[in-house]
Every structure is written in structure tokens, then in C-alpha cells.
Amino acid sequence: MQYVDGLVDHAAAELRVLAPKAVISVHRVPGAFEIPVVVRELASRQSADAIIACGVILQGETNHARNLSRSVTDALQRIAIENGVPVINVVLSFDNEAQASARCLENKINRGTESAQAAVEIADVLAHLRNKQGAAVSKPPRGDG
């Protein structure tokens, strides 16, 4: 689908600018419902600093798109939390192709570009936290008197 290709192309281009040494791999699935299965497999390997899940769901005449979108979103969040790997959710739902084109193919508000920026930022935050080996900032105990 051209909209997914647009998201992937924009995300990859932005990643090459922001993280030129990053290894980028693309795994295609038949539909949005299958995205979480592949994301879970990648996240369970603990080798990714971040995963960007790209997909497009166009609203039809029934509420199937809304249900599908919620299901995929919930699954991706659960995978991220359970595996400690950031999953950038760019499985987008649109009412029509004009909305999809504006956010997937054009440069002004491209969600693929934004997803790459988010992935690099959260990967940096987690790397910083993990390099501190779990050290947390805490307040000193308050005295009673």
C-alpha cells in the first residue's frame, strides 16, 4: 500500500539523518492485525533500541476499523511494556485517503518522519537510564524535627 510505503520511506530517511549508524530492518506483514505478532518477536529478542510499527487503516462502512485500531494499539503498548523495548505506534486510522496522503506521503506533517524522531529520542533516554545501571534520583529522607 502506498501509504505504508510512504511512512516507511520517510521514517528510514529520517533515521539515516538522525542515527546514521543505525541498522534498519523492514518486515512486511499482510495487514495491520498481524503487526503486533512481528513486533513481539522483534521485541523479545531484546536487540532493538526501538521498533517503529507502521500501518494504515482506512475507515469503511462498519466499525471494524475502529476495533482493529484499538486492538493493535493495545497490543503494541503491552509488548513495549512487557519487553522494555519502545514501540513507536504509527498504525494510523484515517477516515479517507486525503487524510492518509497528507500524513503518509507529504512532507509537512509526515508521521513516518515524526516516528523516527520519537524512536531516536526514546532510545537515547533509555540508553541514558540503563547506562546509569538503574540509579534513580531520590529525595533525601526528611527529618522529624
N, C-alpha and C positions, 0 to 999 in steps of 0.2 A: 504494500500500500504506500502510495506516495507520501502520505502524511507521516507515517512512521519513519520512512527513509529520510525525510526532512529533519525530523527530530534527531535521529541517529547521526546524520551528517553534520548538523550544527553542533551537537554535543562533542563529537570526535574532533572537529575543527577547533573548538574552544579548549578542549583538553590538550591538544597539541601545543597551543599557545601557553596555557597556564601551567602545564606539567609535561614538558617536552620529553621527559624520560619515562613517562608512564606507559605501561603496557595496556593496550586497549584491545579487548576481545568482544566480538559481537556474536550473540547467539540468537537465532531467529526461531520463533515458535508460530504455530498456526493461528493463534488468536489470543486475546487478552486473558482469557481464563487460564491458559497454560503458562503465563508469565511467572506466577509465584512458584511453580514447581522447579523451573530452571533457576530462579533466584535463590531458592532454598538450597539447591545443590551447590551453587557457587558460594553462598554464604557459609555453608557447613564446612567447606574446605579451609576457611579462615585465611585465604591467600589474597583476598581483595581488600584494598583500603576503602573502597566504596563500590557500590553497584548502582547503576542507573537503569531503571526499568522503564522502557519506552513502549507506549502503545496508544492507540486511538480507538475510542468507542463513539460511534455516531448514533444519536438518538433515532429510534424508529417509531413505529406507531404504538408500541406497547411499552411497558415499564421495564423490560428486560435489560436495557442499557443501564438504567439506574441501579438495578440489583447487581448486575455484573460489576459495575464500577465500585460499589460498596464492598463487594466480596473481595475483589482484587486488592483494594486499598487496605482492608483489614488484614488480609493475608500478608501483604508486604510489610506492614508495620510489625506484625507478630514475628516474622522472620528476622527483621532487623534487631528487635529487642532480644529475641532468644539466642541469636548468634553473635551479637555485639558487632555487627557489620552494618554501616549505614547503607540504607536502601533509599535512593532518591526516586520518588514515585512520580513518573512522568507518563502514567497511564491516564490519558486525558479523555474526558467526555465532552462532546460537543453537540449542540442542537442541530448544527448544519455544517456544510462543507466550507462556507465562507469563514466561519469561526476557526475551523481546523486549519484552513490555509493561512490565516493571519498568524496563528500561534505555532505552526509547524514548518511553514515554508518561507515565511518572510523574515526579515532581519530585525524589525523594530521591537517585537515582543516575542521573540522565539523562545519557546520553553525548553528546547534542546540546549541552547546556549546557557540559559539560566540553570539547567540541571547540572551542567559541567561545573559551573561556578560554585554551586552548592556542594557538589561532591568533593571538590578540592578543598573547600573551606572546612567541611566537617571532617574530612580525612586529616587535615592539619590539626584541628582541635583534638581529635582522638589520639593522634601521634604524640602531641604535646602531653596530654594527660597520661598516656601509657608510658612515656619516657620518664615521667616523674615517679614511676613504679607505684602508682596507687596513692601517692601522697595527696592529702586533701587539706585545704585551708580550713582551719577551725579557729574559733574564738577561744581565748584562754578562759579557764573557769573563773566565774565571778566569786569573789569573796563574800562572806556573810557579814562583814562588819566593818 
